[in-house]
Amino acid sequence: MTLDDLNDEITESYSSLGDELDVTLDRETRNELALLETAMEPESTDELVRRAIHMLFQTTVETGNIDFHLRSGFDVTYDEYLSGMTFDEMTGADNYPSMDDERRYQF
């Protein structure tokens, strides 16, 4: 897969999410969320979920885990996604002419 495939899948996923998301909570998650809500007193539980997503995203980027998953699935990194170009495109490595092995060492 490529950078274009990644952009297409992100756009599709973004469109399908909408503004609201129903989440099924298991017992452990419900307990942790109740504790966080009691301790932090947000305006709504939704705010805690938004913060949790931001924190997970930030941690995933900082640890390089997002790069691992993007490289595995799309053969790009997060930096390449942000720039809209692969490393080879940035450095011009994909612009070299093909080598002709018969004439390679002729001057």
C-alpha positions in Angstrom: 0.0 0.0 0.0 1.1 3.6 -0.5 0.7 7.1 1.0 -2.3 7.6 -1.3 -3.9 4.5 0.0 -3.3 5.7 3.6 -4.9 9.1 2.8 -7.9 7.4 1.2 -8.5 5.1 4.2 -8.1 8.0 6.7 -10.6 10.1 4.8 -13.0 7.1 4.6 -12.6 6.4 8.3 -13.1 10.1 9.2 -16.3 10.3 7.2 -17.7 7.1 8.8 -17.1 8.3 12.4 -19.4 11.2 12.4 -19.6 13.5 15.4 -20.7 11.0 18.0 -19.5 7.5 18.9 -21.3 4.8 20.9 -18.8 2.8 22.9 -19.5 -0.4 24.8 -17.7 -0.4 28.2 -16.5 -3.4 30.0 -16.5 -3.6 33.8 -12.8 -2.5 34.1 -13.2 0.5 31.8 -16.4 1.6 33.5 -14.7 1.5 36.8 -11.7 3.5 35.6 -13.9 6.0 33.9 -16.0 6.5 37.0 -12.9 7.1 39.1 -11.5 9.6 36.5 -14.9 11.4 36.3 -15.1 11.6 40.1 -11.5 12.8 40.5 -11.3 15.2 37.6 -14.9 16.5 37.5 -15.1 17.3 33.8 -18.2 18.9 32.3 -19.1 15.6 30.8 -17.8 12.1 30.4 -17.3 12.8 26.7 -14.4 15.2 27.6 -12.5 12.4 29.4 -12.9 10.2 26.3 -11.6 13.0 24.1 -8.6 13.5 26.4 -7.9 9.8 26.4 -7.9 9.6 22.7 -5.5 12.6 22.5 -3.2 11.0 25.1 -3.2 7.6 23.3 -2.5 9.3 20.0 0.4 11.4 21.5 1.9 8.4 23.2 1.7 6.3 20.1 3.4 9.0 18.0 6.1 9.7 20.6 7.0 6.0 21.1 7.2 5.4 17.3 4.4 2.8 17.6 2.4 4.6 14.9 5.4 4.4 12.5 5.6 0.7 13.1 1.9 0.2 12.2 2.0 2.6 9.3 5.2 1.0 7.9 3.7 -2.5 8.2 0.4 -1.6 6.6 1.2 1.2 4.2 5.0 1.4 3.9 5.1 5.0 5.1 5.9 6.7 8.4 3.9 9.4 10.2 6.3 12.1 9.1 5.8 11.0 5.5 2.1 11.2 6.0 2.3 14.7 7.5 4.5 15.9 4.6 2.5 14.2 1.9 5.7 12.7 0.4 7.6 9.6 1.0 11.3 9.8 2.0 12.4 8.7 -1.5 10.3 11.5 -3.0 11.8 14.1 -0.5 15.3 13.1 -1.3 14.9 12.6 -5.0 16.0 8.9 -4.8 13.1 7.8 -6.9 14.2 10.2 -9.8 17.4 8.5 -10.8 17.5 6.9 -14.2 17.5 3.2 -14.4 20.9 1.5 -14.7 21.8 -0.2 -17.9 24.1 -2.9 -16.7 25.7 -3.4 -20.1 26.8 0.3 -20.3 27.2 0.9 -16.6 31.0 1.3 -16.6 31.5 2.8 -20.1 32.5 6.4 -20.4 
